[in-house]
Amino acid sequence: MPKVAYSDEDRERIRTQLVTVGLELMAKQGIQHTTVEQVYKKVGISRTFFYSFFPTKEDLIVETLYFQQPKIIKYVRTLMADPALSWRDAVKKFLHTCCFGEKNGIAVLTIEEQQLLFKRLSKESYQVFRQKQLRLFGEILESFGIKADTARIHLFTNLSLTAIVVRKAIPDTLPLFVPEAADETLNVQLDAIVDTLEKFKTNPSP
């Protein structure tokens, strides 16, 4: 007989499972190719019960992006503490890992996914997302040993996301780009970002 009553602990555990599974699938196969059905079936609950946690797929997507933020911060701090890596190598390795998120368990939005998601977010949800994004990129900069103000965080956010989304967009979304030069292009972009961050590091006053 199916269970009809769940304790608060049960619900919290199931919600965490949904977000964890959602992140796993979205990181591996992309957000667009991950369906609500795939998530709730893997967790072992019904469609109706799923929607009692997340009214829309977009709500789940946003929660998976929030859920992975502590993991990202932990990873960057681990790299910065690695004695085998120079500062430049650690920063570049972190950025490179994010650019290939599907290989490293990190869900990254494509250009199309960003457009679709933010069309469906409420104004309030969008503002919350922006606040959490600002905090995430600020913590990353601080982990790099860089004093972060809003202007630096905004610039770092744009530079990082540009490299990430362009790498993911070649050649499907950006067919006029040359796919054979994609890796070299990314390498140049990352070197330029690290150069900029190094200037910030040597100039501690924003």
C-alpha positions as CSV (number, residue, x, y, z in Angstrom):
1,M,0.0,0.0,0.0
2,P,1.5,3.4,-0.9
3,K,2.7,5.6,1.8
4,V,0.3,8.6,2.2
5,A,1.8,10.5,5.1
6,Y,5.4,11.8,5.3
7,S,7.1,13.4,8.3
8,D,9.0,16.7,8.0
9,E,12.2,14.7,8.1
10,D,11.0,12.5,5.2
11,R,10.1,15.5,3.1
12,E,13.4,17.2,3.7
13,R,15.3,14.0,2.8
14,I,13.2,13.5,-0.4
15,R,13.7,17.2,-1.3
16,T,17.4,16.8,-0.9
17,Q,17.4,13.7,-3.0
18,L,15.5,15.5,-5.8
19,V,18.0,18.4,-5.9
20,T,20.9,16.0,-5.7
21,V,19.6,13.8,-8.5
22,G,18.6,16.9,-10.5
23,L,22.1,18.3,-10.3
24,E,23.7,14.9,-11.2
25,L,21.5,14.6,-14.3
26,M,21.7,18.3,-15.3
27,A,25.5,18.3,-15.0
28,K,25.9,15.1,-17.0
29,Q,23.3,15.6,-19.8
30,G,22.5,19.3,-19.8
31,I,19.6,21.1,-18.3
32,Q,17.5,21.1,-21.4
33,H,17.8,17.4,-21.8
34,T,16.9,16.6,-18.1
35,T,13.2,16.1,-17.5
36,V,11.1,16.2,-14.4
37,E,10.1,12.6,-15.1
38,Q,13.7,11.5,-15.1
39,V,14.3,13.1,-11.7
40,Y,11.2,11.9,-9.8
41,K,11.4,8.4,-11.2
42,K,15.1,8.1,-10.1
43,V,14.1,9.2,-6.6
44,G,11.2,6.9,-6.6
45,I,8.3,9.2,-6.1
46,S,5.2,10.2,-8.1
47,R,4.9,13.2,-10.5
48,T,2.2,14.7,-8.2
49,F,4.4,14.4,-5.1
50,F,7.4,15.9,-7.0
51,Y,5.3,19.0,-7.7
52,S,4.5,19.4,-4.0
53,F,8.2,20.3,-3.7
54,F,8.9,22.2,-6.9
55,P,5.9,23.8,-8.7
56,T,7.9,24.0,-12.0
57,K,11.1,22.6,-13.5
58,E,12.6,26.0,-13.3
59,D,12.2,26.0,-9.5
60,L,14.2,22.7,-9.4
61,I,16.9,24.1,-11.8
62,V,17.4,27.2,-9.6
63,E,17.7,25.0,-6.5
64,T,20.3,22.7,-8.1
65,L,22.4,25.8,-9.0
66,Y,22.1,27.0,-5.4
67,F,22.9,23.5,-4.1
68,Q,26.2,23.2,-6.0
69,Q,27.5,26.6,-4.8
70,P,29.1,25.3,-1.6
71,K,30.7,22.4,-3.6
72,I,32.2,25.0,-6.0
73,I,33.6,27.0,-3.1
74,K,35.1,23.9,-1.4
75,Y,36.7,22.9,-4.7
76,V,38.3,26.3,-5.3
77,R,39.7,26.4,-1.7
78,T,41.1,22.9,-2.2
79,L,43.0,24.0,-5.3
80,M,44.3,27.2,-3.7
81,A,45.6,25.1,-0.8
82,D,47.4,22.6,-3.0
83,P,51.2,23.1,-2.6
84,A,51.8,21.5,-6.0
85,L,50.0,24.3,-7.8
86,S,51.1,27.8,-8.3
87,W,48.5,30.6,-7.8
88,R,48.1,31.0,-11.6
89,D,47.8,27.3,-12.2
90,A,45.2,26.8,-9.4
91,V,43.1,29.7,-10.7
92,K,43.3,28.5,-14.3
93,K,42.5,24.9,-13.3
94,F,39.4,26.1,-11.5
95,L,38.2,28.1,-14.4
96,H,38.9,25.2,-16.8
97,T,37.0,22.8,-14.6
98,C,34.0,25.1,-14.7
99,C,34.1,25.4,-18.5
100,F,33.9,21.6,-18.7
101,G,31.2,21.3,-16.0
102,E,29.6,18.3,-17.6
103,K,32.8,16.3,-17.0
104,N,33.1,17.5,-13.4
105,G,29.6,17.3,-11.9
106,I,28.9,21.1,-12.3
107,A,25.7,22.2,-13.9
108,V,26.3,25.1,-16.3
109,L,23.6,27.0,-18.2
110,T,23.9,27.3,-21.9
111,I,22.8,30.5,-23.7
112,E,19.5,29.0,-24.6
113,E,18.9,27.7,-21.1
114,Q,19.6,31.1,-19.6
115,Q,17.1,32.7,-21.8
116,L,14.5,30.1,-21.1
117,L,15.0,30.0,-17.4
118,F,14.9,33.8,-16.8
119,K,11.8,34.2,-18.9
120,R,10.0,32.0,-16.5
121,L,11.4,33.3,-13.2
122,S,9.4,35.7,-11.1
123,K,10.9,39.1,-10.4
124,E,11.5,38.1,-6.8
125,S,13.2,34.8,-7.8
126,Y,15.4,36.7,-10.2
127,Q,16.5,39.1,-7.6
128,V,17.3,36.3,-5.2
129,F,19.3,34.5,-7.9
130,R,21.3,37.7,-8.6
131,Q,22.1,38.1,-4.9
132,K,23.3,34.5,-4.5
133,Q,25.3,34.8,-7.7
134,L,27.0,37.9,-6.4
135,R,27.9,36.2,-3.2
136,L,29.2,33.1,-5.0
137,F,31.5,35.0,-7.3
138,G,32.6,37.2,-4.4
139,E,33.6,34.2,-2.4
140,I,35.5,32.7,-5.3
141,L,37.5,36.0,-5.6
142,E,38.2,36.0,-1.9
143,S,39.3,32.4,-2.1
144,F,41.8,33.5,-4.8
145,G,43.1,36.0,-2.2
146,I,41.6,39.0,-4.0
147,K,39.8,41.7,-2.2
148,A,36.4,41.9,-3.9
149,D,34.1,44.8,-4.3
150,T,30.9,44.8,-6.4
151,A,32.6,46.1,-9.6
152,R,35.3,43.4,-9.5
153,I,32.7,40.7,-8.8
154,H,30.6,41.9,-11.8
155,L,33.6,41.9,-14.1
156,F,34.8,38.5,-12.9
157,T,31.3,37.1,-13.3
158,N,31.0,38.3,-16.9
159,L,34.5,37.2,-17.9
160,S,34.0,33.7,-16.4
161,L,30.5,33.2,-17.8
162,T,31.6,34.4,-21.2
163,A,34.3,31.8,-21.4
164,I,32.0,29.1,-20.1
165,V,29.0,29.7,-22.4
166,V,31.1,30.3,-25.5
167,R,32.9,27.0,-24.9
168,K,29.5,25.2,-24.5
169,A,28.0,27.0,-27.5
170,I,30.6,26.1,-30.1
171,P,29.5,24.9,-32.7
172,D,25.8,24.3,-32.1
173,T,24.7,27.7,-31.0
174,L,27.5,29.7,-32.5
175,P,28.0,28.0,-35.9
176,L,30.2,30.7,-37.4
177,F,32.8,30.0,-34.7
178,V,35.6,27.6,-35.7
179,P,35.3,24.4,-33.6
180,E,38.8,23.3,-34.4
181,A,40.1,26.3,-32.6
182,A,37.7,26.1,-29.6
183,D,40.3,24.7,-27.1
184,E,42.9,27.2,-28.1
185,T,40.4,30.0,-27.9
186,L,39.4,28.9,-24.4
187,N,43.0,28.7,-23.3
188,V,43.6,32.3,-24.5
189,Q,40.5,33.5,-22.7
190,L,41.5,31.8,-19.5
191,D,45.0,33.3,-19.6
192,A,43.5,36.7,-20.1
193,I,41.1,36.3,-17.1
194,V,44.0,35.1,-14.9
195,D,46.1,38.1,-16.0
196,T,43.2,40.4,-15.0
197,L,42.8,38.6,-11.6
198,E,46.6,38.8,-11.0
199,K,46.4,42.6,-11.4
200,F,43.6,42.7,-8.8
201,K,45.7,40.5,-6.5
202,T,48.7,42.8,-6.6
203,N,46.4,45.8,-6.1
204,P,44.5,45.0,-2.9
205,S,42.5,48.2,-2.9
206,P,39.4,47.9,-5.1
